[in-house]
């Protein structure tokens, strides 16, 4: 298989996997940002409330939180670092109360690595 077909196949697989149903981590979720001016990765942790169908609810209104929601939420905690490894170890080894699901930890590792690459290449980062 040539490299262009291989890349197309990878992109399709990743897109399909990004659209699958996932169970949310009951201990919360993270928003990852890259600050290119301060040269750091910012990891915001948010608490969530999950309904019977597995959807995150706004803790104040009990309404489902949509992925494209413009609602401003206040983070539970904010972590900052210069590398994926630094932040990954912090949230999995030093703070064992933030993540309860193995798939969540794997996802965060992938996203933190992407964020680090964007940081050092001075590119915008978009979380999957």
C-alpha positions as CSV (number, residue, x, y, z in Angstrom):
1,X,0.0,0.0,0.0
2,X,1.4,3.4,-1.0
3,X,1.9,6.0,1.7
4,X,-1.0,8.3,0.5
5,X,-3.5,5.4,0.7
6,X,-2.1,4.5,4.1
7,X,-2.5,8.0,5.3
8,X,-6.1,8.2,4.0
9,X,-6.9,4.9,5.8
10,X,-5.4,6.2,9.0
11,X,-7.4,9.5,8.8
12,X,-10.7,7.6,8.2
13,X,-10.0,5.2,11.1
14,X,-9.2,8.1,13.4
15,X,-12.3,10.0,12.3
16,X,-14.5,7.0,12.9
17,X,-13.0,6.4,16.3
18,X,-13.4,10.0,17.3
19,X,-17.2,9.7,16.6
20,X,-17.8,6.6,18.6
21,X,-19.7,6.5,21.9
22,X,-17.6,6.7,25.0
23,X,-18.4,6.4,28.7
24,X,-17.4,9.6,30.4
25,X,-15.1,9.5,33.4
26,X,-17.2,10.2,36.5
27,X,-14.3,12.1,38.1
28,X,-14.4,14.7,35.3
29,X,-12.8,15.8,32.1
30,X,-9.9,17.9,30.9
31,X,-9.6,20.8,28.4
32,X,-6.1,21.1,27.0
33,X,-4.7,24.4,25.7
34,X,-1.4,25.5,24.4
35,X,0.0,28.9,25.3
36,X,2.5,29.7,22.5
37,X,3.5,33.0,24.1
38,X,4.3,31.6,27.6
39,X,5.5,28.3,26.0
40,X,3.4,26.0,28.1
41,X,0.6,23.4,28.0
42,X,-2.4,24.2,30.1
43,X,-4.6,21.4,31.4
44,X,-7.9,22.4,32.9
45,X,-9.9,19.8,34.9
46,X,-13.7,20.1,35.2
47,X,-16.0,18.1,37.4
48,X,-19.1,16.7,35.7
49,X,-22.3,15.1,36.6
50,X,-23.4,12.1,34.4
51,X,-27.0,11.1,33.6
52,X,-28.3,7.5,33.1
53,X,-27.5,7.6,29.4
54,X,-23.8,8.6,30.1
55,X,-24.1,12.3,29.1
56,X,-22.4,15.0,31.0
57,X,-24.8,17.4,32.7
58,X,-24.3,21.0,33.8
59,X,-24.0,20.9,37.6
60,X,-26.2,24.0,38.0
61,X,-29.0,23.4,35.4
62,X,-28.9,19.5,35.0
63,X,-29.0,20.1,31.2
64,X,-26.9,18.0,28.9
65,X,-23.6,19.8,28.0
66,X,-23.2,19.9,24.2
67,X,-19.8,19.6,22.6
68,X,-20.3,22.8,20.8
69,X,-21.7,24.6,23.8
70,X,-20.7,28.2,24.3
71,X,-21.4,28.0,28.0
72,X,-18.5,29.2,30.2
73,X,-17.6,26.7,32.9
74,X,-15.3,27.2,35.8
75,X,-12.5,24.6,36.0
76,X,-12.0,22.6,39.2
77,X,-8.2,22.8,38.9
78,X,-5.6,24.1,36.4
79,X,-2.2,22.4,35.7
80,X,0.6,23.8,33.6
81,X,3.7,22.3,32.2
82,X,6.2,22.2,29.4
83,X,5.8,18.6,28.3
84,X,3.3,15.8,27.9
85,X,5.3,13.6,30.2
86,X,5.4,16.2,33.0
87,X,1.6,16.7,32.9
88,X,0.9,13.0,32.3
89,X,2.8,12.0,35.4
90,X,1.3,14.7,37.4
91,X,-2.3,13.7,36.7
92,X,-1.8,9.9,36.8
93,X,0.9,9.4,39.5
94,X,0.7,12.4,41.8
95,X,-3.1,13.0,41.5
96,X,-4.7,9.6,41.3
97,X,-8.1,11.1,42.1
98,X,-8.6,12.8,38.7
99,X,-8.9,9.8,36.3
100,X,-10.8,6.6,36.9
101,X,-10.9,5.1,33.4
102,X,-8.0,3.5,31.5
103,X,-9.4,4.8,28.1
104,X,-9.5,8.3,29.5
105,X,-5.8,8.1,30.6
106,X,-4.8,6.8,27.1
107,X,-6.8,9.6,25.4
108,X,-5.1,12.2,27.6
109,X,-1.7,10.8,26.8
110,X,-2.3,11.1,23.0
111,X,-3.8,14.6,23.3
112,X,-1.0,15.9,25.6
113,X,1.6,14.5,23.1
114,X,-0.2,16.4,20.3
115,X,-0.3,19.5,22.4
116,X,3.5,19.2,23.1
117,X,4.2,18.8,19.4
118,X,2.2,21.9,18.6
119,X,3.9,23.9,21.4
120,X,7.4,23.2,20.0
121,X,6.4,23.7,16.4
122,X,4.6,26.9,17.3
123,X,1.3,25.6,15.8
124,X,-2.3,26.0,17.0
125,X,-3.6,23.0,18.9
126,X,-7.1,21.6,18.6
127,X,-8.2,19.0,21.0
128,X,-9.9,15.9,19.6
